Amino acid sequence: MSSEAIEKLAAAIGENVYMDVAKWHLYLRDAHLHTPLAEQFYALMTQGSLSENQVNEVLRKTPIKLGGGKLEVPLADLLPIQSQMHLMDALEEFQRDL
């Protein structure tokens, strides 16, 4: 795995993708989720073309703990449509540059 490529992808995710919690935009870099997601997406990209279904699966399988861990919600449920579009755009742009 190229750490430089993962860092670049993580930066794009962290700057453009946010969770919406009570109308607050929590960017994934601030939640420290951008790097683990970038690692997963990069691994999938190296196996072939990354599909929207694969992206959604990663988001569904990424648990976000709320209330000090009393509740777990899939990341997919916290990303508004606009933020998901930003994520797909960032992933597609990164994949084109590979």
PATORTOR-463759 format. One record per residue (C-alpha): x, y, z. Coordinates in steps of 0.2 Angstrom, whole numbers, padded with zeros to 4 digits, always signed. Layout:
// PATORTOR-463759
XYZ
...
// end
This chain:
// PATORTOR-463759
+0000+0000+0000
+0007+0017-0005
+0005+0028+0011
+0007+0044+0001
-0008+0039-0010
-0018+0034+0005
-0014+0051+0013
-0019+0060-0003
-0035+0051-0003
-0038+0053+0015
-0036+0072+0013
-0049+0073-0001
-0061+0063+0010
-0058+0073+0026
-0060+0090+0017
-0076+0086+0007
-0086+0073+0016
-0096+0076+0032
-0108+0068+0044
-0124+0078+0048
-0128+0077+0066
-0142+0088+0072
-0138+0100+0058
-0120+0101+0063
-0108+0096+0049
-0094+0085+0056
-0081+0083+0043
-0073+0065+0043
-0056+0072+0046
-0062+0080+0062
-0070+0063+0067
-0053+0054+0063
-0062+0043+0050
-0054+0049+0034
-0038+0038+0035
-0047+0022+0040
-0059+0025+0026
-0046+0029+0013
-0036+0013+0017
-0052+0003+0014
-0056+0012-0002
-0038+0011-0008
-0037-0008-0005
-0053-0010-0015
-0047+0001-0029
-0031-0009-0031
-0042-0025-0034
-0051-0016-0048
-0064-0003-0051
-0072+0004-0036
-0091+0003-0038
-0105+0013-0029
-0111-0003-0021
-0094-0006-0013
-0093+0012-0007
-0110+0010+0001
-0106-0007+0009
-0090+0001+0017
-0101+0015+0024
-0114+0003+0030
-0101-0007+0039
-0092+0008+0047
-0100+0009+0065
-0101+0027+0073
-0103+0027+0092
-0114+0040+0099
-0118+0045+0117
-0102+0038+0123
-0105+0021+0115
-0123+0019+0120
-0128+0019+0102
-0120+0013+0086
-0126+0020+0069
-0118+0015+0052
-0109+0029+0044
-0120+0027+0029
-0135+0034+0039
-0126+0049+0045
-0120+0055+0028
-0132+0067+0019
-0134+0064+0000
-0124+0079-0004
-0109+0072+0006
-0111+0055-0002
-0110+0064-0019
-0094+0073-0013
-0087+0056-0007
-0090+0048-0024
-0083+0062-0033
-0067+0062-0023
-0065+0043-0025
-0068+0044-0044
-0056+0058-0046
-0043+0049-0036
-0046+0033-0046
-0044+0042-0062
-0027+0048-0056
-0021+0031-0051
// end
